[in-house]
Amino acid sequence: MDHQTFVDCVEYPCCVISVRKTAEGGCGEIRIVVANAPYKQIMGPAYYDNMIYSELVPQDNKFEDYCFRAAILKQKMHAYVETKALNCWTDQTLIPLVSDLEDVGYCQFIFEFTQNADADRMASVSVNVAETVIKACIKLMGASDFQTSVGEVLNIILEASAAHAARILLVDHEKRLVTNFCGRTINDTWANPDVLTYDLVQTWESMIGVSNDVIVQNEQDMVALGERNQIWARSMRENHISSLVLIPLRRGKQVVGYMYVVNYDVEKTVEVKELVELMSFFLGSEIYNHILLQKLEELSQVDVLTGAFNRRAMINRMKEISASRCPYGVISIDLNGLKTVNDNEGHEAGDRLLIQAGELFRKVFYQDDVFRTGGDEFVIICKDMDQETFNRKVQRLNMNVEKNGVACAVGCYWSDGGTDMKTSFRYADEMMYADKKAFYDRYPDLKRR
């Protein structure tokens, strides 16, 4: 076959690729045999006929797998992928060509760039993948509990890929934390995500590089992975992982986490890759929005100045405790002399006093809830402790505020769960007001005007 004449008939950038089959039947040397003028123009002067493909573009295991499937296994291949190196998307088609050689196969490679992701091209997947994605999206949108719905999506992915495990990890770069957001397994394969540290997960982004995922489907891929990332490959072997598809979950360019399936049916590699890539778009966006809503909910219950919880959060906690009827303790606190500080030293000095007080309260009650309920008013609610421990903490509070020069009136009340919250708060307030009156009786000059 005259390959040059063949590619010159194509208007899109086009080349003929040769793939040599190894003695073991795997993928060997891959060369760009010939190319047409549009292809040469895009690739530039580095191109020459019959060159090893990795001399022109970075080596990519997924691209090699597609070439092998097209040239050797005679499968028509199509992919629409993000090409980070060129800041665009590439629509790729590989078509098998006839070969007279037993150990060398040929395929036609045609590609087209788009500046942004094209929904129509992205949706051009197999019927099986499309059906699975639709089913998964219905589950994702349908459940009342978001994390439960994500788990159902992972179950669908497990079934479609015949995988042993699927998991979603979230990455917090500010706190350098990796958290297991959701996982599903059919056995104990990599069931413990604790082996995945932040430092290890950080290496994934560089491993993905200009590609958009990492695929390991055989021992050859595992060896190649080990050459680039020994720690990761060792971790996979120690956890009996023989195959993997991993893709980042993004919100725009920001990586919010990763999704992976392990020990899947490698005969379905292309289908699994399409499925995981498509679902990553939906899951990345939905998980980002879920995290954002959680953060907004947290911020809506936090006092910005002191970092303590606010009155809204206190009301919610009161409802929870009332419903559980568990033992609890209530501490009512009111700063003494805040108005005098504001009048004499300015509101910045008053704010510093409030911040110092909030820090002291949280230091003593670090496992309990500290609320700022008004200008100079704080409430602390303790649960999951006995009365003796509660009393010791109240004593420690009084010692700490006195030692640090924070004058405040304190009242407390302990309930075994039989007293309603409003009554408990009234008893604590009465004790606090008595303490405040005694303070101003001793220091009448600090009394509010």
Residue pairs with C-beta under 8 A, 6 or more apart in sequence:
1 97
1 98
1 106
3 16
3 33
3 34
3 106
4 34
6 16
6 108
7 14
7 15
7 16
7 34
7 35
7 36
7 39
7 108
8 36
8 37
10 36
10 108
10 110
11 38
12 38
12 110
12 111
12 112
13 35
13 36
13 38
13 39
13 41
13 42
13 110
13 111
13 112
14 35
14 36
14 38
14 39
14 108
14 109
14 110
15 32
15 33
15 34
15 35
15 36
15 39
15 108
15 109
16 32
16 33
16 34
16 35
16 97
16 106
16 107
16 108
16 109
17 30
17 31
17 32
17 33
17 53
17 67
17 70
17 71
17 94
17 106
17 107
17 108
17 109
18 30
18 31
18 33
18 71
18 104
18 105
18 106
19 27
19 28
19 29
19 30
19 67
19 68
19 71
19 72
19 104
19 105
19 106
19 107
20 28
20 29
20 30
20 103
20 104
21 27
21 28
21 72
21 103
21 104
21 105
22 28
26 68
26 218
26 220
27 64
27 65
27 67
27 68
27 72
27 220
29 52
30 52
30 53
30 54
30 64
30 67
31 50
31 51
31 52
31 53
32 47
32 49
32 50
32 51
32 53
32 56
33 49
33 50
33 106
34 49
34 50
35 43
35 47
35 49
39 47
40 47
43 56
46 55
46 56
47 56
53 63
58 85
58 209
58 210
60 210
60 211
61 215
61 221
61 224
62 211
62 213
62 215
62 273
65 215
65 217
65 269
66 77
66 79
66 92
66 94
66 270
67 94
67 107
67 109
69 75
69 77
69 94
69 270
70 76
70 77
70 94
70 95
70 96
70 105
70 107
71 94
71 96
71 97
71 99
71 105
71 106
71 107
72 105
74 96
74 105
75 96
76 93
76 94
76 95
76 96
77 92
77 93
77 94
77 270
78 91
78 92
78 93
78 94
78 124
79 90
79 91
79 92
80 89
80 90
80 91
80 92
80 118
80 121
80 122
80 124
81 89
81 90
81 92
81 211
81 212
81 277
82 88
82 89
82 90
82 117
82 212
83 89
83 90
83 113
83 210
84 209
84 210
84 211
84 212
85 210
86 113
88 113
88 114
88 115
89 113
89 114
89 115
89 116
89 117
89 118
89 121
90 111
90 112
90 113
90 114
91 111
91 112
91 113
91 114
91 118
91 121
92 109
92 110
92 111
93 108
93 109
93 110
93 111
94 107
94 108
94 109
94 110
95 107
95 108
95 110
96 105
96 106
96 107
97 105
97 106
97 107
97 108
98 106
99 105
99 106
114 121
122 278
122 281
123 130
125 133
125 274
125 278
126 271
126 274
128 160
128 271
129 271
129 274
129 275
129 278
132 156
132 157
132 160
132 275
133 275
133 278
133 279
133 282
135 156
136 153
136 156
136 157
136 279
136 282
137 282
139 149
139 152
139 153
139 156
140 149
140 150
140 152
140 153
140 282
140 283
140 286
141 149
142 149
143 149
143 152
146 286
146 290
147 181
147 182
150 168
150 181
150 182
150 283
150 286
150 287
151 182
151 184
153 279
153 283
154 166
154 167
154 168
154 182
154 183
154 184
155 184
157 163
157 166
157 261
157 275
157 276
157 279
158 164
158 165
158 166
158 184
158 186
158 261
160 268
160 271
160 272
160 275
161 245
161 261
161 264
161 265
161 268
161 271
161 272
161 275
161 276
162 264
162 265
162 268
163 186
163 261
163 262
163 263
163 264
163 265
163 272
164 185
164 186
164 187
164 189
164 262
164 263
164 264
165 183
165 184
165 185
165 186
165 187
165 189
165 190
165 191
165 261
165 262
165 263
166 183
166 184
166 185
166 259
166 260
166 261
166 262
167 180
167 182
167 183
167 184
167 190
167 193
167 259
167 260
168 180
168 181
168 182
168 183
168 249
168 257
168 258
168 259
168 283
168 287
169 178
169 179
169 180
169 181
169 193
169 196
169 201
169 257
169 258
169 259
170 178
170 179
170 181
170 256
170 257
170 287
170 291
171 177
171 178
171 198
171 201
171 255
171 256
171 257
171 258
172 178
172 179
176 198
177 198
178 193
178 196
178 197
178 198
178 201
180 193
181 257
181 287
183 191
183 193
185 191
189 239
189 240
189 241
189 262
189 263
190 239
190 240
190 241
190 262
195 235
195 238
195 239
196 235
200 231
200 232
200 235
201 258
203 229
203 231
203 232
204 214
204 232
204 246
204 248
204 258
205 248
205 255
207 214
207 225
207 228
207 229
207 232
208 214
208 248
212 247
212 248
212 277
213 245
213 246
213 247
213 248
213 273
213 276
213 277
214 225
214 244
214 245
214 246
214 247
215 221
215 244
215 245
215 246
215 269
215 273
216 222
216 225
216 236
216 241
216 242
216 243
216 244
217 243
217 266
217 269
218 243
218 266
219 242
222 233
222 236
222 237
222 242
225 232
225 233
225 236
226 233
226 234
236 244
240 263
241 262
241 263
242 263
243 262
243 263
243 264
243 266
244 260
244 261
244 262
245 260
245 261
245 264
245 269
245 272
245 273
245 276
246 258
246 259
246 260
247 258
247 259
247 260
247 276
247 277
247 280
248 255
248 257
248 258
248 280
248 284
249 255
249 256
249 257
249 258
249 259
249 280
249 283
249 284
249 287
249 288
250 256
250 280
250 284
251 284
251 285
251 288
254 288
256 284
256 287
256 288
256 291
257 284
257 287
259 276
259 279
259 280
259 283
261 272
261 276
264 272
265 272
300 312
301 309
301 310
301 312
301 313
301 316
302 308
302 309
302 310
302 313
303 309
303 310
303 358
303 371
303 372
305 351
305 354
305 355
305 358
305 372
306 354
306 355
306 357
306 358
306 359
306 372
307 355
307 358
307 359
307 362
308 358
308 361
308 362
308 370
308 371
308 372
308 378
309 317
309 369
309 370
309 371
309 372
310 371
310 372
310 373
311 371
311 372
311 373
311 374
313 369
313 371
314 369
314 371
314 373
314 379
314 381
317 369
317 371
317 381
318 381
318 421
321 328
321 381
321 383
321 421
322 420
322 421
324 417
325 417
325 418
326 383
326 384
326 417
327 383
327 385
327 386
327 387
327 414
327 415
327 416
327 417
328 381
328 382
328 383
328 414
328 415
328 417
328 424
329 381
329 382
329 383
329 385
329 387
329 390
329 394
329 412
329 413
329 414
329 415
330 379
330 380
330 381
330 382
330 412
330 413
330 414
330 415
330 421
330 424
330 425
330 427
330 428
331 379
331 380
331 381
331 382
331 394
331 397
331 410
331 411
331 412
331 428
332 377
332 378
332 379
332 410
332 411
332 412
332 425
332 428
332 429
332 431
332 432
333 357
333 361
333 377
333 378
333 379
333 380
333 408
333 409
333 410
333 411
333 432
334 376
334 377
334 378
334 408
334 409
334 432
334 436
335 353
335 354
335 357
335 376
335 377
335 378
335 406
335 407
335 408
336 407
336 408
336 409
336 436
336 439
336 440
336 443
336 446
337 407
337 443
337 446
338 350
338 353
338 354
338 375
338 376
339 376
339 448
339 449
340 446
340 448
341 349
341 350
341 353
342 349
342 350
353 406
354 372
354 376
356 404
356 406
357 378
357 401
357 406
357 408
358 370
358 372
358 378
360 397
360 400
360 401
360 404
360 406
361 370
361 378
361 380
361 397
362 370
363 400
364 393
364 396
364 397
364 400
365 380
365 382
365 393
365 397
368 380
368 381
368 382
368 383
368 393
369 380
369 381
369 382
370 378
370 379
370 380
371 378
371 379
371 380
371 381
372 378
373 379
379 425
382 390
382 393
385 393
387 414
387 416
390 412
390 414
391 414
394 410
394 412
397 410
398 410
401 407
401 408
401 410
407 439
407 446
409 432
409 433
409 435
409 436
409 439
410 431
410 432
410 435
411 427
411 428
411 429
411 430
411 431
411 432
411 433
411 434
411 435
412 428
412 431
413 419
413 424
413 425
413 427
413 428
413 431
415 424
439 446
440 446
440 447
